[in-house]
């Protein structure tokens, strides 16, 4: 089995978030009410493949580069560490995930932990 980092992306200026704001308050409430049960179903289905439930991340991140340190809006919302036989298999775990199918999340980025530094 290979190990992957799954990063749930979300941004208040994204198409997904803009579409969420256009929903009626009733529809937003309905989705917010049904979302936790759907997340629990997803978690139960993949419980043996989730190695670490990283949890929610802050809305502001510190970016450090040659210009120094500055605050920037985070595009990341949550992260998990999962295992799968392949990158494709890991990605398929998140098809239809409530993060974007129910809630106003953008999507999920899945990247393999290779153990080999990039040059």
N, C-alpha and C positions, 0 to 999 in steps of 0.2 A: 504494500500500500504506500502511496505517496501522500505527502502532507501539503495542504493548501491554505492560504490565507484568503478569507472571503471578507471583503470590505463592502458594507452597505453604504451606498452613496445617496446623498440628499442635499439639496440646496434650495433656499427660499426663492431664488430667481429661476428655478428650473421649470421646464414645461410641465412636469408632473405636479409641482407645487402650484403653479398657476392654474392648472386644470382643477386641482383640489379646491382652490379658492372660489371657483365658479360653481361648485356643487352647492345645492341648497343646504341649509343648516341641518335639516332633517336627514339628508343623505350622508352628510359628514358624520352625524351622530350614529346613524345606522352602521356605518363602516367602523367607526371607533368602537362601537359595542360588539360587533362580530369579530373584529380583528384579533383580540386576545385568544379566543378559542381556535381560530385558524392558525395562529402562531404556535399554540400548544400542539395542535395536530401535526404541524410540520416538524416541530421538535421531537415529538414521539416517533415519527416515521424515521428520522435520521439520528436518533439518539446514540447509536453505536458508531456513527461516523463523525460526530461532533467531538473533537478532542478537547476543545477549550472554548467556553462561551465568554468571549472577551468583554461583552457588555457595551453600554452606550459611551460615546465619546463627546467631548465638549464642542461647543459651537464655534470657538475661536482656537486657532492653532498658531504656534510660533513658527515662523519660517526663518531659517538661518541660511545665509549664503554670503557671497563676497561683499554684499552691500550692508551686511549686519543682521540684526534681529528685528523682525516686525510681526505684528499681528495680522493675520488674514482670516477670512471666513473659511471654516472647515467645510469640505465637500464630503467628509466621512461622517457617518452616523453611528455605526455599530461595526463590530468585527467578530468573526469566529475563526477558529482553526479547525479544519475538517480533514478527513482522510478519504481517499478514493483511489481506485486503480489507475485512473487517468485524469488528465485535465478536463477532458470532455465529460467524463462521468461526474466530476466535481461540479462542473457548470450545470449539468442537468438537474442536480439536487435543488437548484434555486429557480428553475422554470416555474412561473406562476406564484412565486413566494409572496406572502401577504405584504411584505415591505413595499412593493410597488403595485401589486394586484388589488390591494385594499387601501393601504395607506399611501401618502403622497411621496414615497421614496422614488428616487431616480432609477436605481437598479442595484446590482451586486457585481462587483469586480472580483474575479477569482484568479489568484496567482500562485504558482507552485513555489514551494520552498525547496530550492535546489541544493543548498549547502555549499555551492560554489560561488565565490564572489564574482560579480561582473567587473570587467576591466574596461 
